[in-house]
Amino acid sequence: MGEENKEFDLIIIRLIFLFIRQ
């Protein structure tokens, strides 16, 4: 569970970063 949550967090952070970079 923790590992899956960490991966999900990374994806969300990358998505937000991409959105902010726009």
PDB file of N, CA, C and O in Angstrom:
ATOM      1  N   MET A   1       0.844  -1.197   0.000  1.00  0.00           N
ATOM      2  CA  MET A   1       0.000   0.000   0.000  1.00  0.00           C
ATOM      3  C   MET A   1       0.888   1.259   0.000  1.00  0.00           C
ATOM      4  O   MET A   1       0.689   2.157  -0.818  1.00  0.00           O
ATOM      5  N   GLY A   2       1.846   1.318   0.900  1.00  0.00           N
ATOM      6  CA  GLY A   2       2.707   2.510   0.960  1.00  0.00           C
ATOM      7  C   GLY A   2       3.472   2.705  -0.345  1.00  0.00           C
ATOM      8  O   GLY A   2       3.602   3.824  -0.841  1.00  0.00           O
ATOM      9  N   GLU A   3       3.979   1.589  -0.899  1.00  0.00           N
ATOM     10  CA  GLU A   3       4.748   1.727  -2.140  1.00  0.00           C
ATOM     11  C   GLU A   3       3.864   2.264  -3.263  1.00  0.00           C
ATOM     12  O   GLU A   3       4.270   3.149  -4.016  1.00  0.00           O
ATOM     13  N   GLU A   4       2.665   1.726  -3.365  1.00  0.00           N
ATOM     14  CA  GLU A   4       1.764   2.181  -4.431  1.00  0.00           C
ATOM     15  C   GLU A   4       1.436   3.662  -4.234  1.00  0.00           C
ATOM     16  O   GLU A   4       1.364   4.428  -5.195  1.00  0.00           O
ATOM     17  N   ASN A   5       1.243   4.043  -2.996  1.00  0.00           N
ATOM     18  CA  ASN A   5       0.903   5.441  -2.706  1.00  0.00           C
ATOM     19  C   ASN A   5       2.065   6.351  -3.113  1.00  0.00           C
ATOM     20  O   ASN A   5       1.852   7.442  -3.643  1.00  0.00           O
ATOM     21  N   LYS A   6       3.281   5.896  -2.864  1.00  0.00           N
ATOM     22  CA  LYS A   6       4.453   6.723  -3.207  1.00  0.00           C
ATOM     23  C   LYS A   6       4.512   6.910  -4.729  1.00  0.00           C
ATOM     24  O   LYS A   6       4.778   8.011  -5.211  1.00  0.00           O
ATOM     25  N   GLU A   7       4.268   5.848  -5.471  1.00  0.00           N
ATOM     26  CA  GLU A   7       4.329   5.964  -6.935  1.00  0.00           C
ATOM     27  C   GLU A   7       3.263   6.935  -7.417  1.00  0.00           C
ATOM     28  O   GLU A   7       3.508   7.750  -8.306  1.00  0.00           O
ATOM     29  N   PHE A   8       2.083   6.843  -6.827  1.00  0.00           N
ATOM     30  CA  PHE A   8       0.980   7.727  -7.225  1.00  0.00           C
ATOM     31  C   PHE A   8       1.355   9.172  -6.933  1.00  0.00           C
ATOM     32  O   PHE A   8       1.089  10.068  -7.734  1.00  0.00           O
ATOM     33  N   ASP A   9       1.974   9.388  -5.782  1.00  0.00           N
ATOM     34  CA  ASP A   9       2.388  10.751  -5.404  1.00  0.00           C
ATOM     35  C   ASP A   9       3.367  11.301  -6.450  1.00  0.00           C
ATOM     36  O   ASP A   9       3.283  12.465  -6.844  1.00  0.00           O
ATOM     37  N   LEU A  10       4.286  10.454  -6.886  1.00  0.00           N
ATOM     38  CA  LEU A  10       5.284  10.912  -7.863  1.00  0.00           C
ATOM     39  C   LEU A  10       4.599  11.326  -9.158  1.00  0.00           C
ATOM     40  O   LEU A  10       4.948  12.343  -9.758  1.00  0.00           O
ATOM     41  N   ILE A  11       3.620  10.530  -9.586  1.00  0.00           N
ATOM     42  CA  ILE A  11       2.898  10.854 -10.827  1.00  0.00           C
ATOM     43  C   ILE A  11       2.163  12.188 -10.662  1.00  0.00           C
ATOM     44  O   ILE A  11       2.182  13.028 -11.563  1.00  0.00           O
ATOM     45  N   ILE A  12       1.528  12.373  -9.530  1.00  0.00           N
ATOM     46  CA  ILE A  12       0.779  13.628  -9.301  1.00  0.00           C
ATOM     47  C   ILE A  12       1.746  14.807  -9.299  1.00  0.00           C
ATOM     48  O   ILE A  12       1.468  15.842  -9.905  1.00  0.00           O
ATOM     49  N   ILE A  13       2.860  14.656  -8.631  1.00  0.00           N
ATOM     50  CA  ILE A  13       3.836  15.766  -8.562  1.00  0.00           C
ATOM     51  C   ILE A  13       4.307  16.115  -9.969  1.00  0.00           C
ATOM     52  O   ILE A  13       4.420  17.289 -10.320  1.00  0.00           O
ATOM     53  N   ARG A  14       4.581  15.087 -10.771  1.00  0.00           N
ATOM     54  CA  ARG A  14       5.069  15.335 -12.157  1.00  0.00           C
ATOM     55  C   ARG A  14       3.983  16.040 -12.963  1.00  0.00           C
ATOM     56  O   ARG A  14       4.268  16.935 -13.758  1.00  0.00           O
ATOM     57  N   LEU A  15       2.746  15.629 -12.749  1.00  0.00           N
ATOM     58  CA  LEU A  15       1.633  16.254 -13.498  1.00  0.00           C
ATOM     59  C   LEU A  15       1.502  17.722 -13.108  1.00  0.00           C
ATOM     60  O   LEU A  15       1.325  18.590 -13.962  1.00  0.00           O
ATOM     61  N   ILE A  16       1.591  17.984 -11.810  1.00  0.00           N
ATOM     62  CA  ILE A  16       1.471  19.370 -11.334  1.00  0.00           C
ATOM     63  C   ILE A  16       2.641  20.192 -11.881  1.00  0.00           C
ATOM     64  O   ILE A  16       2.454  21.322 -12.331  1.00  0.00           O
ATOM     65  N   PHE A  17       3.828  19.627 -11.842  1.00  0.00           N
ATOM     66  CA  PHE A  17       5.015  20.346 -12.321  1.00  0.00           C
ATOM     67  C   PHE A  17       4.840  20.707 -13.790  1.00  0.00           C
ATOM     68  O   PHE A  17       5.171  21.816 -14.210  1.00  0.00           O
ATOM     69  N   LEU A  18       4.319  19.765 -14.562  1.00  0.00           N
ATOM     70  CA  LEU A  18       4.104  20.017 -15.994  1.00  0.00           C
ATOM     71  C   LEU A  18       3.090  21.139 -16.166  1.00  0.00           C
ATOM     72  O   LEU A  18       3.261  22.017 -17.012  1.00  0.00           O
ATOM     73  N   PHE A  19       2.050  21.106 -15.370  1.00  0.00           N
ATOM     74  CA  PHE A  19       0.994  22.132 -15.466  1.00  0.00           C
ATOM     75  C   PHE A  19       1.561  23.501 -15.102  1.00  0.00           C
ATOM     76  O   PHE A  19       1.254  24.499 -15.754  1.00  0.00           O
ATOM     77  N   ILE A  20       2.383  23.544 -14.064  1.00  0.00           N
ATOM     78  CA  ILE A  20       2.950  24.836 -13.621  1.00  0.00           C
ATOM     79  C   ILE A  20       3.925  25.347 -14.685  1.00  0.00           C
ATOM     80  O   ILE A  20       3.982  26.544 -14.965  1.00  0.00           O
ATOM     81  N   ARG A  21       4.690  24.423 -15.271  1.00  0.00           N
ATOM     82  CA  ARG A  21       5.697  24.831 -16.274  1.00  0.00           C
ATOM     83  C   ARG A  21       4.998  25.454 -17.484  1.00  0.00           C
ATOM     84  O   ARG A  21       5.572  26.300 -18.168  1.00  0.00           O
ATOM     85  N   GLN A  22       3.759  25.034 -17.744  1.00  0.00           N
ATOM     86  CA  GLN A  22       3.024  25.593 -18.891  1.00  0.00           C
ATOM     87  C   GLN A  22       2.860  27.056 -18.636  1.00  0.00           C
ATOM     88  O   GLN A  22       2.272  27.763 -19.454  1.00  0.00           O
TER      89      GLN A  22
END
